């Protein structure tokens, strides 16, 4: 059994920012991460303070890991299998991806933590076409708050279900009026008011399943092709398909509450869930899905985790630890 003051599950921006703070507070901290989350696949963040030329998600995460390690934070590249609460502690098991895939009972770590910060995030639903990961983040975009500026005067095809497409089109009009909406689900027709909205702005719309994208360079999709043979010219594709998964199960298994959309509910000030000792930060919580907001939540949670732990005394690394009454 490995003992830690704090275990952080997930090494995205929120988890790493919490780790940096907790390491600086001198708490024994472990970050468990299964690797390659949403941030990792972002080719460039253009809206992050201090990076006027942009920074890739992979580079940002690498820098965050190195920074956390400077403050004594440990890292474990494994998948968390289970988490249960026993008294005032959390018992966590984790295993390498290889053994998880094989269904093996080998290489399982057992960790005990006084506090846990869940930063497990979410994953987007991608358009169902061949080679989607070649285009994702480059010419297939997902976040208007992140990437809207890069669409200025571009020809954009929005892929969604039902009213999701025209709703996103309304947002993207701030940057381009050259928009087309594709509703991939004929069982979810677009409402009349949204059809009238698109007509008023000259936004064509189609209903049909995607077949493939055409584009020689990953930065540009030249055509969106539907299964019925319809071909739509474009430069970028914007997904209005929403989230594929919200990684909340470790928390909900302990009784953590979620909202109607499936995101974890936390105290707005402290970021603690309704489960004592369990915090949650980043995209697994209902908020604007921005990397800098996740970082802010990570810092905020760490401050309150520290306050919580200090009620029980000083960190072992403190020079005054042995004098604690």
Protein Blocks (a to p, Z undefined) as FASTA:
>chain_A
ZZdfbdcedjafklmmmmmmmmmnopacddddebjifklmpmbackbghianopafklmm
mmmmmmmmmnopacdddddfbdcdehjbccdddddfklmmnopaghiacdddfbdcddeb
paddddddehklmmgoklmcfblklmmmmmgopacddddehjlmmmmmmmmmmmoccdcd
ddfbfklccdfklmmmmmmnopacdddddfbdcdfbfkbcfbdcdfkopacddfbdcdfe
bpfbdcfklmmmnopacdfkopacddfklopafbehiacehjlbgcdddfklmmmmmmmm
mmmmmmmmmmnoccfklmklmmpZZ
